[in-house]
Amino acid sequence: MKNLLILIVAIALFLHFYPQPELTEWYEEQKTWVLSEFSDATDTKVRLNPSKIYRDLESKFAQFNENEQGYIKEITASRANVKEFFQKYCADKQVSSPVLHQSNQKVVCDAISPYQSLF
C-alpha cells in the first residue's frame, strides 16, 4: 500500500512539472464526462419539458407553414435545443431565424419566455 501511494505521488509530481498535452486533453475529457454523468444522476427533474412548449404552440399552428412546423418540432425535441434557440434568437431581438417568419419567431419566443427560468 505504501509503494502504491509513493507511485501515485511520483506520477503526480512528474505530471505537474512535465505536463503532457495528450494526457491533459484526456483528463479534461474524462472530467467533463464524469461531471455530466454526475449532473444527470443528481438531476431533480424540475426542469423544462420541451413538449410543453410544443403543446402550447400547437393551437397556433394555423399561422405556421409546414417548414416552420417541422422546425418547431426540432426546436422542442430537447431542452438543449430550446435553450439554444432562445439564447440565439429570442434573447437578442436583432437576430432573425432563417426558417421562421419574423412574426412567427416572436410567437415562439413568447411561448418559451415563461419557461426561461427552467432551462
PAMAR-403187 format. One record per residue (C-alpha): residue in one letter; residue number from 1; x, z, y. Coordinates in steps of 0.001 Angstrom, whole numbers, plus 500000, padded with zeros to 6 digits. Each point is the difference from the previous one (the first is absolute). Layout:
residues N
<r 'A',NUM,<X,Z,Y>>
...
end
This chain:
residues 119
<r 'M',1,<500000,500000,500000>>
<r 'K',2,<502853,500863,502332>>
<r 'N',3,<501656,496634,499301>>
<r 'L',4,<496751,498171,500787>>
<r 'L',5,<499729,501788,503333>>
<r 'I',6,<503615,499130,500834>>
<r 'L',7,<499314,496350,499108>>
<r 'I',8,<496915,499876,502244>>
<r 'V',9,<501895,501525,502926>>
<r 'A',10,<502930,497602,499467>>
<r 'I',11,<497652,496978,499980>>
<r 'A',12,<498208,501267,503112>>
<r 'L',13,<503292,500466,501856>>
<r 'F',14,<501248,496572,498926>>
<r 'L',15,<496807,498304,501158>>
<r 'H',16,<500034,501934,503256>>
<r 'F',17,<503529,498937,500950>>
<r 'Y',18,<499948,496529,498350>>
<r 'P',19,<496451,498638,500407>>
<r 'Q',20,<498940,497175,497710>>
<r 'P',21,<497503,497540,501613>>
<r 'E',22,<498400,499013,496677>>
<r 'L',23,<499553,503605,498983>>
<r 'T',24,<498633,500941,503401>>
<r 'E',25,<497485,497139,499811>>
<r 'W',26,<498941,501061,496487>>
<r 'Y',27,<499655,503600,501174>>
<r 'E',28,<497788,498976,502940>>
<r 'E',29,<497779,497902,497694>>
<r 'Q',30,<499635,502887,497569>>
<r 'K',31,<499294,502456,502805>>
<r 'T',32,<497290,497716,501424>>
<r 'W',33,<498433,499576,496567>>
<r 'V',34,<500014,503752,499281>>
<r 'L',35,<498487,500799,503396>>
<r 'S',36,<497249,497418,499587>>
<r 'E',37,<499193,501241,496487>>
<r 'F',38,<499917,503582,501226>>
<r 'S',39,<497763,498982,502883>>
<r 'D',40,<497612,498210,497640>>
<r 'A',41,<499951,502959,497616>>
<r 'T',42,<499208,502499,502745>>
<r 'D',43,<497576,497795,501927>>
<r 'T',44,<496829,501859,500906>>
<r 'K',45,<497962,496782,499919>>
<r 'V',46,<498466,500916,503347>>
<r 'R',47,<500785,496587,501275>>
<r 'L',48,<498348,496813,501030>>
<r 'N',49,<498208,498088,497279>>
<r 'P',50,<500382,496345,501066>>
<r 'S',51,<496807,498990,498215>>
<r 'K',52,<498100,502161,502539>>
<r 'I',53,<501140,497691,502803>>
<r 'Y',54,<499034,496961,497932>>
<r 'R',55,<496513,501449,499428>>
<r 'D',56,<499681,500713,503728>>
<r 'L',57,<500886,496389,500806>>
<r 'E',58,<497774,498418,497338>>
<r 'S',59,<496938,500371,502190>>
<r 'K',60,<501737,497896,502658>>
<r 'F',61,<501214,497241,497664>>
<r 'A',62,<497488,497517,501453>>
<r 'Q',63,<502270,499499,503005>>
<r 'F',64,<503153,499487,497866>>
<r 'N',65,<500857,496713,498310>>
<r 'E',66,<501128,499860,496349>>
<r 'N',67,<503684,499984,500930>>
<r 'E',68,<499604,503104,502117>>
<r 'Q',69,<497995,501769,497288>>
<r 'G',70,<502817,499347,497514>>
<r 'Y',71,<502518,501310,502511>>
<r 'I',72,<497955,503166,500499>>
<r 'K',73,<499944,500469,496227>>
<r 'E',74,<503831,499732,500031>>
<r 'I',75,<500276,502483,502864>>
<r 'T',76,<497751,502541,498292>>
<r 'A',77,<501744,499688,496627>>
<r 'S',78,<502225,503028,500695>>
<r 'R',79,<500659,502713,502548>>
<r 'A',80,<503385,498474,500754>>
<r 'N',81,<498388,496657,500884>>
<r 'V',82,<497445,501685,502266>>
<r 'K',83,<502702,502028,501719>>
<r 'E',84,<502233,496945,500464>>
<r 'F',85,<497127,497923,501414>>
<r 'F',86,<498967,502790,502365>>
<r 'Q',87,<503526,500547,501298>>
<r 'K',88,<500667,496305,500382>>
<r 'Y',89,<496742,498710,501486>>
<r 'C',90,<497933,502947,501203>>
<r 'A',91,<502526,502389,501534>>
<r 'D',92,<501444,497162,502100>>
<r 'K',93,<496994,498268,501541>>
<r 'Q',94,<502115,497023,501126>>
<r 'V',95,<500785,498768,496475>>
<r 'S',96,<497324,497901,498339>>
<r 'S',97,<499572,499454,496291>>
<r 'P',98,<500750,496463,498770>>
<r 'V',99,<496936,500037,497715>>
<r 'L',100,<497337,501971,501857>>
<r 'H',101,<498218,498785,503108>>
<r 'Q',102,<500686,502299,502954>>
<r 'S',103,<496472,501455,500086>>
<r 'N',104,<500058,500522,496224>>
<r 'Q',105,<503388,501681,500260>>
<r 'K',106,<498471,502447,502461>>
<r 'V',107,<497162,500701,497531>>
<r 'V',108,<502522,500712,497221>>
<r 'C',109,<502117,502190,502277>>
<r 'D',110,<496906,501912,501098>>
<r 'A',111,<499094,500565,496340>>
<r 'I',112,<503489,501330,499192>>
<r 'S',113,<500421,502162,503126>>
<r 'P',114,<497885,502985,498846>>
<r 'Y',115,<502178,500306,496896>>
<r 'Q',116,<503328,499747,501825>>
<r 'S',117,<500862,503664,499421>>
<r 'L',118,<499623,499551,496230>>
<r 'F',119,<502823,497468,499617>>
end
